[in-house]
């Protein structure tokens, strides 16, 4: 078990379950359980890449806890992996009173949450998020699920965890590339929140990522998302705002066979949403230019090579926001003013895709 000091920086209470942000928060877990942890069994499921941290989590509990690790990644976010998890849980004697603790990134949180929600018709789940994408976005909101061949997150359930822990000490172990990719979701939340949040990111952009105040960054993003989710728990309306840039992103991921990371796809998707909004006179060129400058300063991509626009469009058509065969988008009017449910014809979407698929210098001249 780690000997580093425990620090609870933030506790977010906008949703029916606690969200804790801090460093080395394993000792908080027993207090989060609904009953005496000595009276229930606990199984820790983890992405094999963070097994050491999962063992530290297991060691924080007052009784022996099993740790089961799995090779994950977007291509394995499928029902066959959920079946493997279910079989492993059964093999270690997990029953209806067993608590499942999931340790991992966005894929792990979605898949382990879905496995817990469907094992023996549902057992409690606690999410320990280890990647930046998971900590600032995927870990909260109660969405669980897996992908189908046609697209992302097409099978799943809305099921709340009993708690979420974002341990920012884990970010120190991430390669800079993975840390940077998670910033796409941070920029998205700043666009939803408005000029002040966006300006704070602009001010931070020149600071090396290792020196960012990550607990504050994570907590602010989670608070922004929690505020949206609290008003629309089942994504029946305004919660769609959180999908800013994601219709394009999911299409890009699909066309790349998930070789393009989610964070990179979101960054390109944010640019695409801005371009689409410009073509409908919904967004100012000045604010779009600010968005591009921030994405560039953060080292996030604006274009992608080697993809076919028809494949991207095929992935976009499978997006859950589509209605009656029509693509619907979340588009900005201004920083802090974003609309959802905007129907756009495919010819305009293809025009935007042509810009994204060009070499960067030529793409900027075309935009």
Phi, psi and omega in degrees: 000144182295145176259003179293150182292142177275135178220118174266110183273320186215145172230115184259130188235023181287343181246169185290002179227151182286144176237115185251133178236127180175203184238133175053059187266018182303324183294345178283341190297313181305323180289341181276344183288145186291338179219178180304119182299340178287346182263359180226154174275153180228135174236130177260120174259138182214154164294133185301339180288343180238033183297323179300318179293322178298323178291327175294319176300313180299323180290347179280348183268150189282005177219165181299129182235132179282142175243123179243123183250151184220144172283121184243207190115155185305319179298339180261007179276068187224167182299329180296328177288322176300319178299319177299319179296314179301315181296321179293321177297316179297322183294331180264008174084020177297135180235193187289346177262001181289137172267130175260127172250121178260129180238117180165191180273204184297319178297314180299315180299315180296313186286315180293324176297319178293319178299317179294321182292339184248349178286122182050039179065019170120120173233158184295152186224136175238129187257121173251104187273133185244340179260163179293319178302317180292318185291323184268349187213295195293337188286339183244161178110348175079009177278128173232156177159181182221172182266159165248171179301330183282340182170181188275142167056037182273352175232129179174184182221153166270110179218121180289141168285168175279340178189161175230135176239124174251102183266100186290346174298332179294334181295334180293341181268351183282141169300150181304325180300316180290324178296315181297319182299328180292346182289342177303316179291327178296316178297319178304312180296323178295323176296323178289322186286320178128185189302321183295313180296320180294318180295327177296321177292320177300320180292327181280341191302330181278352181274134176306139186302326182295343181257006179291148176282079193296325179299319179290320180298312180297314182296321180294316178298316180296322179294321178297311180296317181299323179297323178287314183297323183302330180269356183202077189294331187250018178055048177269351183199254192295343177298340176301339179304329182291351178266017175308123180082351190275336177296314174296316184301315181294324176294320178296316179298315181300312183295334180270006186056035177065021171285330174282127183291156179300317182297318177294319179296323178295319179300313178295323179295325176296317176299316181298319178297321176296317178297319179296319178296320177299320181291344176252016179053039182255350191218143181279146177296329180295314180287327175297319178297322176298318179299313181297319180298317181295314179301317179295316181295331178277358179077022181267149184284151176246344180222170177216145182249155170082010180252152177262131185296329179293326177290321177299314181297323178299317177294325180291326180295335179277358182299140184294343180278348179296146179225128176051038177081003181258135175285132178239141188232158168259122187230143179277143166259328179193169174297121182090359178227102186230139181246152178237166177076025182273118179276130181230138180288152185294332179298320179290321177299316179296325177298318178293318179300323178300325178291317183293331185269001177275159171303146188308314184297315180291324180298320181294324178293324181288322183297000000 
